Amino acid sequence: TLNQPGDGAVLVIDGDGSIATALMGDMIAEAGVRNGWNGVVINGAVRDREALAEMEFGIKALASNPRKSSKDGAGEIDVTVEIGGATVRPGAMVFADADGVAVEKQAAETQR
């Protein structure tokens, strides 16, 4: 979905916490930059860390792994995900800094 217009949003990707393969690398991140996304939060791994660090694009992931994912499934869009004990619903405000990620509690509660 980083190939679609992002309008300043943050994409949250639930990779079930697996770090066996990377769910995003520099080429996918570049698409996000081009399409106006502010960043991604990935419950999984990324690759191309040095290139990602040079981008004006926020990235939070569990780890890095040079191995590409197999792209077996397209995934789901606009669904609620549970990451690290937090419920992230479509449209929720997500904040991140060097210390971690937080989800706006009020937004999460009003969308129940």
Rosetta blueprint (number, residue, H / E / L):
1 T L
2 L L
3 N L
4 Q L
5 P L
6 G L
7 D L
8 G L
9 A L
10 V E
11 L E
12 V E
13 I E
14 D E
15 G L
16 D L
17 G L
18 S L
19 I L
20 A L
21 T L
22 A E
23 L E
24 M E
25 G L
26 D H
27 M H
28 I H
29 A H
30 E H
31 A H
32 G H
33 V H
34 R H
35 N L
36 G L
37 W L
38 N L
39 G E
40 V E
41 V E
42 I E
43 N E
44 G E
45 A E
46 V E
47 R L
48 D L
49 R H
50 E H
51 A H
52 L H
53 A H
54 E L
55 M L
56 E L
57 F L
58 G E
59 I E
60 K E
61 A E
62 L E
63 A E
64 S E
65 N L
66 P L
67 R L
68 K E
69 S L
70 S L
71 K L
72 D L
73 G L
74 A L
75 G L
76 E L
77 I L
78 D L
79 V L
80 T L
81 V E
82 E E
83 I E
84 G L
85 G L
86 A E
87 T E
88 V E
89 R L
90 P L
91 G L
92 A L
93 M L
94 V E
95 F E
96 A E
97 D E
98 A L
99 D L
100 G E
101 V E
102 A E
103 V E
104 E L
105 K H
106 Q H
107 A H
108 A H
109 E H
110 T H
111 Q L
112 R L
